């Protein structure tokens, strides 16, 4: 492949203090150095992509930049031979889409150590229906299971249940036999959440701030995708010995809580990282989702968009108006 091959990318630039994203024509030679060149077929949308597109310097330090923390496609050049040219791979996390040009471009160049082989039976679109969001949901559930979570212990809450992480967590936990209580601020998504397997759907008022340091313990375990004050309220409602997997901060990075849930009820707060974990851990979760952990309802509900629709979709993320999984199809 020649280095002057042109391709299309949705690129963000700073103009007069504003960050503007639009399609541009780039050359493969514009990409950063790396061992593997991948022709990207599909990417997916995440909250971190929306932050990058808005000029958040905590995510992306310099612009112009191509967001997209997820990518799936075909290897077209491989300096190491592993992965092999012609093979299908998944790339999520690490620095992709943050300070390394990401999956919103038709090509990426990355280290070989970032590439996971495509699981048997999957294609690039299926992989990106799950993407970082699905991987994160799987890791959250896996941590609960490792801490001994069992269906007979009682209800499992999922906050931010309408989002990309939450919706997969709802379906997966339900599939594993748990009684899932979905917590969502989107009342019009209640039926969709029940279709995913939620036994009960409750509004954000369940997690409204209360002055009491502890509340009635009603949840055996939980997956929290929002952070901030709602997480603090959720911790007050977890049963003794229960666990909460946490992975998000859309409600803020601060945790205004006390030590009482931890020292009086033995609640476990489990941090979940899906970005810098070893490749083998990512591959293990992908293999589960391509097998016994498959979430067919989440797969069926995914929505495909083209690059021209990215701007509106990413702004919806920042407004809290996005729900479910959105897949970027470079062929649209």
C-alpha positions in Angstrom: 0.0 0.0 0.0 1.4 3.4 -0.9 1.7 6.1 1.7 -0.2 8.6 -0.4 -3.5 6.7 -0.2 -6.3 9.2 0.5 -9.2 8.5 2.9 -12.1 10.2 4.6 -12.1 11.1 8.3 -14.3 13.2 10.6 -11.8 15.6 12.0 -12.1 18.2 14.8 -10.3 21.6 14.5 -10.3 24.7 16.7 -11.6 27.7 14.9 -11.9 31.1 16.6 -12.2 29.4 20.0 -14.8 26.9 18.9 -14.2 23.2 18.1 -15.7 22.2 14.9 -15.9 18.6 13.4 -16.3 17.9 9.7 -15.3 15.4 7.1 -11.9 15.9 5.6 -9.7 14.1 3.1 -6.5 12.8 4.6 -3.5 10.7 3.5 -2.3 7.5 5.2 1.0 9.4 5.5 -0.8 11.8 7.9 -1.3 9.0 10.4 1.0 8.5 13.4 3.7 5.9 13.4 2.7 2.3 14.3 3.1 -1.3 13.5 -0.3 -2.0 12.1 -2.4 -0.2 9.5 -6.1 -1.0 9.6 -8.8 -0.2 7.1 -11.7 0.7 9.5 -15.1 -0.6 8.5 -17.0 0.3 11.7 -16.5 2.4 14.8 -18.9 3.3 17.6 -19.9 6.4 19.6 -18.9 6.9 23.2 -19.1 9.7 25.8 -15.4 10.1 25.6 -15.7 10.8 21.8 -18.2 13.5 22.5 -15.7 15.1 25.0 -12.9 14.9 22.5 -15.1 16.5 19.8 -16.0 19.3 22.2 -12.3 20.3 22.8 -11.9 18.7 26.2 -8.2 18.9 26.8 -8.4 16.2 29.5 -9.2 13.7 26.7 -7.4 15.2 23.7 -4.4 17.5 24.2 -4.0 18.9 20.7 -6.0 19.5 17.5 -6.7 18.9 14.7 -7.7 15.4 15.8 -9.8 12.4 14.6 -11.8 11.0 17.5 -13.1 7.5 17.8 -11.9 5.3 20.8 -13.3 2.2 19.1 -12.4 0.7 15.7 -12.9 -2.7 13.9 -11.6 -3.5 10.5 -9.1 -5.3 8.3 -5.3 -5.3 8.7 -3.7 -4.0 5.5 -0.1 -3.6 6.7 1.6 -5.3 9.6 5.2 -4.8 10.4 5.3 -7.7 12.9 3.1 -10.2 11.0 0.9 -10.5 14.0 -1.9 -9.6 13.4 -1.6 -10.9 9.9 -2.5 -8.9 6.8 -6.1 -9.6 5.8 -7.2 -10.5 9.3 -10.0 -8.7 11.1 -9.2 -7.0 14.4 -10.8 -4.9 17.2 -9.0 -1.9 18.7 -10.5 -0.3 21.8 -9.0 1.9 24.5 -5.4 2.6 25.1 -4.7 6.0 23.4 -6.9 5.4 20.3 -9.2 8.4 19.6 -7.7 10.4 22.5 -4.3 11.6 21.2 -3.9 9.0 18.5 -6.2 9.4 15.5 -9.1 7.2 16.0 -11.9 5.2 14.4 -13.8 8.2 12.9 -11.3 7.9 10.1 -11.3 5.1 7.4 -7.7 4.2 8.4 -5.9 4.0 11.7 -2.2 3.1 12.5 -1.6 1.6 15.9 0.8 -0.7 17.8 0.3 -4.4 17.3 -0.3 -4.7 21.1 -3.6 -2.8 20.8 -5.2 -5.3 18.4 -7.5 -8.1 19.4 -8.3 -10.8 16.9 -12.0 -10.8 15.8 -13.9 -13.6 17.6 -15.3 -16.4 15.5 -18.7 -15.6 14.2 -18.4 -11.9 14.6 -18.0 -9.2 11.9 -16.8 -5.6 12.4 -20.3 -4.2 12.9 -21.2 -6.7 15.6 -17.9 -5.9 17.4 -18.7 -2.2 17.3 -22.3 -2.7 18.6 -20.5 -3.8 21.8 -17.3 -1.6 21.5 -15.9 0.0 24.6 -19.4 0.3 26.1 -20.1 -3.4 25.9 -16.6 -4.3 27.1 -17.1 -2.0 30.1 -20.5 -3.5 30.9 -19.0 -7.0 30.6 -16.1 -6.1 33.0 -18.6 -4.6 35.5 -20.7 -7.7 35.5 -17.6 -9.9 35.7 -16.3 -8.0 38.8 -19.7 -8.5 40.5 -19.5 -12.2 39.8 -15.9 -12.4 41.1 -17.1 -10.8 44.3 -19.7 -13.6 44.7 -22.8 -11.9 43.4 -25.7 -14.4 42.9 -29.3 -13.9 41.7 -30.7 -15.2 45.0 -29.2 -12.4 46.9 -31.7 -9.9 45.6 -32.2 -7.1 43.2 -29.3 -5.7 41.1 -29.5 -2.0 40.2 -28.1 -0.6 36.9 -27.9 3.2 36.9 -27.8 5.1 33.6 -29.6 2.0 32.2 -30.7 3.6 29.0 -27.1 4.4 27.9 -24.8 2.2 25.9 -23.1 0.6 28.9 -26.2 0.4 31.0 -28.3 -1.3 28.3 -25.8 -4.1 27.8 -25.4 -4.5 31.6 -29.2 -4.8 31.9 -29.5 -7.5 29.3 -26.5 -9.5 30.4 -27.4 -9.5 34.1 -31.0 -10.6 33.2 -29.6 -13.3 31.0 -27.5 -14.5 33.9 -30.6 -14.8 36.0 -30.5 -11.6 38.1 -33.5 -9.5 38.9 -32.5 -6.2 37.4 -33.8 -2.8 38.5 -33.0 -0.3 35.7 -32.6 3.3 36.8 -33.0 5.8 34.1 -34.0 9.4 33.7 -35.6 8.7 30.3 -39.2 7.6 31.1 -39.9 6.9 27.4 -37.3 4.1 27.5 -39.0 2.1 30.2 -40.6 -0.4 27.8 -37.3 -0.8 25.9 -35.5 -1.6 29.2 -38.1 -4.1 30.2 -37.7 -5.7 26.8 -33.9 -6.0 27.6 -34.9 -7.9 30.7 -35.3 -5.4 33.5 -37.9 -6.5 36.0 -38.5 -3.0 37.2 -37.7 0.5 35.8 -37.3 3.5 38.1 -36.6 7.1 37.5 -33.7 9.3 38.7 -35.7 10.2 41.8 -34.4 6.9 43.3 -31.0 8.5 43.5 -32.0 12.0 44.5 -29.8 13.4 47.2 -30.8 12.6 50.8 -29.3 14.1 53.9 -29.2 10.7 55.7 -25.8 8.9 55.5 -27.5 5.6 55.1 -30.9 4.5 53.6 -32.9 1.4 53.5 -30.8 -1.3 51.9 -32.7 -2.5 48.9 -30.1 -3.6 46.3 -27.9 -6.6 46.7 -25.5 -5.4 44.1 -25.3 -2.7 41.4 -23.6 -1.4 38.3 -23.2 2.4 38.2 -22.4 4.2 35.0 -23.0 7.8 36.1 -20.8 8.6 39.1 -21.2 11.7 41.2 -24.0 12.3 43.6 -26.2 9.6 42.2 -23.5 7.0 43.0 -23.3 8.3 46.6 -27.0 7.8 47.0 -26.8 4.3 45.4 -24.1 3.3 47.9 -26.5 4.2 50.8 -29.0 1.7 49.5 -26.8 -1.4 49.0 -27.3 -4.4 51.3 -24.5 -5.5 53.7 -21.7 -7.1 51.9 -23.0 -6.0 48.5 -20.8 -4.7 45.7 -21.1 -1.8 43.2 -19.1 -1.8 40.0 -18.4 1.8 38.8 -17.3 2.9 35.4 -18.7 6.4 34.6 -18.7 10.1 35.5 -21.4 11.7 33.5 -22.8 13.1 36.8 -19.4 14.3 37.8 -16.1 12.9 39.0 -16.6 13.8 42.7 -18.1 11.3 45.1 -19.8 13.2 48.0 -20.2 10.3 50.4 -19.2 9.1 53.8 -17.4 6.0 54.9 -20.5 4.6 56.6 -21.7 2.3 53.7 -18.2 0.7 53.8 -17.6 0.4 57.5 -21.1 -0.3 58.7 -22.4 -2.4 55.9 -19.2 -3.7 54.3 -20.2 -2.4 50.9 -17.6 -3.0 48.2 -16.8 -0.2 45.6 -15.3 -1.8 42.5 -13.5 0.4 40.0 -13.7 -0.8 36.4 -11.1 0.3 33.8 -11.7 -0.8 30.2 -8.9 1.3 28.6 -5.4 0.2 29.9 -6.2 -3.3 31.0 -4.1 -6.2 29.4 -5.1 -7.3 25.9 -5.8 -10.8 27.2 -8.6 -9.4 29.6 -10.2 -7.6 26.7 -10.0 -10.7 24.5 -11.6 -12.8 27.3 -14.7 -10.6 27.5 -15.0 -10.4 23.7 -15.0 -14.2 23.6 -17.8 -14.3 26.2 -19.9 -11.8 24.3 -19.5 -13.9 21.1 -20.6 -16.9 23.0 -22.7 -17.4 26.2 -22.9 -13.7 27.0 -24.3 -12.6 23.6 -26.9 -9.9 24.0 -29.2 -10.3 20.9 -31.6 -7.6 21.9 -28.9 -5.0 22.4 -27.5 -6.1 19.0 -30.9 -5.7 17.3 -31.5 -2.3 18.8 -28.2 -0.7 17.6 -28.5 2.2 15.2 -26.1 2.9 12.3 -25.0 6.3 11.1 -22.6 7.7 8.6 -19.8 10.3 9.2 -22.2 13.2 8.1 -24.4 12.4 11.2 -21.6 12.4 13.7 -21.8 16.0 14.8 -25.5 15.8 15.9 -25.0 12.4 17.5 -22.1 13.5 19.6 -23.8 16.7 20.7 -26.7 14.5 21.9 -24.3 12.7 24.2 -23.2 15.9 25.9 -26.9 16.9 26.4 -27.7 13.5 28.0 -30.1 12.9 25.1 -28.4 9.8 23.7 -29.7 6.2 24.3 -28.6 2.8 23.2 -25.7 1.9 20.9 -24.8 4.0 17.9 -22.5 2.4 15.3 -20.5 4.4 12.8 -20.5 2.7 9.4 -17.8 4.1 7.1 -19.7 2.6 4.1 -22.7 4.8 4.6 
